[in-house]
Amino acid sequence: MRRRVIVGIVLVLLAAALPLLARCGRTAAGAPVLSATQTEHDAHDSNPLSDVFTLYDESTHRTLTVPDDEFLAAAVVCEMPLTYADEALRAQAVAAYTVYDYQRAARRAAGRRGADFTCRSADWLIYTTPEQMRARWGDRYAEYQARLDRVLHSVRGQRLTYGGARVLAVYSALSAGTTDAAADVWGGALPYLVPVDSAWDCAAPDFETIVSVSAADFRTALFAENASCNFSGTPAEWLGAADCTASGLVRQMQIGGQAFGGETLRARFSLRSAHFTLTWNGTDFEFVVHGYGHGVGMSQYGANAMAQSGADYRTILAHYYPGTELTDGKTFFRANS
């Protein structure tokens, strides 16, 4: 296979910890557990400005206790390139703090033991250490750290809320030109995770990718997923109808007489997103893929494009999470106490 990360979920009351964020060039696998009501644990949390995250580091097999400020700086550089504009980095910081704080509060309210979530510091997934930043950045470490300090100081403790409750402020690297509803990707609706325009993404240099798969490899991969597939006839006859959203997200596709979810096909064939078309070109099956990641919430590429056009982080966040409010830590806890 040559080149040219989700299962459906039910609504539950509390969110589980998992790596659901996306950095440009990489998206984390797994799907968030969505919550229809998110207020129960909000009133009982301690002030996030003096709180810590506990992380189980799969790189070192150690549990780390990391102050909020240190965690947020690491989460931002793990998720977004420092070549992006300051206002995009601020939007990323608020979204990252919001979603990880959401997971931390949900886990603790549920009385679960152990770390708030896992990370792989050596791979810069979720969190990385100051020592690893210094090793990667070399002579530019002081410059980059000073920029991070300046950017993050202005948004310290800020989070997004909806109706006074924390929100699941997910994001991905690059949409397919319009973001997607949480309901279409994960099966649970949230009023602030709905489709919005992100036409800037279509100008990204890697907006479209092509993956070609031989008939033999295609059949083997899908048999492993569902042994009931019928692959008689020509390869072109194996393909049936696709159920897609307006943005082109494949909800489900008939192949070999069986239904496959778009995210299942994405994972099985290592596609950058579930926004694709699939055809038989006479030699191979060809996936033409748009965007990168799950496509729900903020597009990081779109956030940077908005910032470059003069939008501040508040405008970016209001665009990608409609109906939410930007709240600082003190205001949030006064409202929920």
Secondary structure as GFF3:
##gff-version 3
##sequence-region A 1 337
A	DSSP	beta_strand	2	3	.	.	.	ID=ss1
A	DSSP	beta_strand	22	23	.	.	.	ID=ss2
A	DSSP	beta_strand	26	27	.	.	.	ID=ss3
A	DSSP	three_ten_helix	42	44	.	.	.	ID=ss4
A	DSSP	three_ten_helix	48	50	.	.	.	ID=ss5
A	DSSP	beta_strand	52	57	.	.	.	ID=ss6
A	DSSP	beta_strand	62	67	.	.	.	ID=ss7
A	DSSP	alpha_helix	68	79	.	.	.	ID=ss8
A	DSSP	alpha_helix	86	109	.	.	.	ID=ss9
A	DSSP	beta_strand	117	119	.	.	.	ID=ss10
A	DSSP	three_ten_helix	121	123	.	.	.	ID=ss11
A	DSSP	alpha_helix	130	137	.	.	.	ID=ss12
A	DSSP	three_ten_helix	138	140	.	.	.	ID=ss13
A	DSSP	alpha_helix	141	153	.	.	.	ID=ss14
A	DSSP	beta_strand	159	162	.	.	.	ID=ss15
A	DSSP	beta_strand	165	166	.	.	.	ID=ss16
A	DSSP	beta_strand	171	172	.	.	.	ID=ss17
A	DSSP	alpha_helix	182	186	.	.	.	ID=ss18
A	DSSP	three_ten_helix	199	203	.	.	.	ID=ss19
A	DSSP	beta_strand	208	213	.	.	.	ID=ss20
A	DSSP	alpha_helix	215	225	.	.	.	ID=ss21
A	DSSP	alpha_helix	235	238	.	.	.	ID=ss22
A	DSSP	beta_strand	239	244	.	.	.	ID=ss23
A	DSSP	beta_strand	250	255	.	.	.	ID=ss24
A	DSSP	beta_strand	258	261	.	.	.	ID=ss25
A	DSSP	alpha_helix	262	268	.	.	.	ID=ss26
A	DSSP	beta_strand	276	280	.	.	.	ID=ss27
A	DSSP	beta_strand	285	290	.	.	.	ID=ss28
A	DSSP	beta_strand	298	299	.	.	.	ID=ss29
A	DSSP	alpha_helix	300	308	.	.	.	ID=ss30
A	DSSP	alpha_helix	313	320	.	.	.	ID=ss31
A	DSSP	beta_strand	325	327	.	.	.	ID=ss32
A	DSSP	alpha_helix	329	335	.	.	.	ID=ss33
###
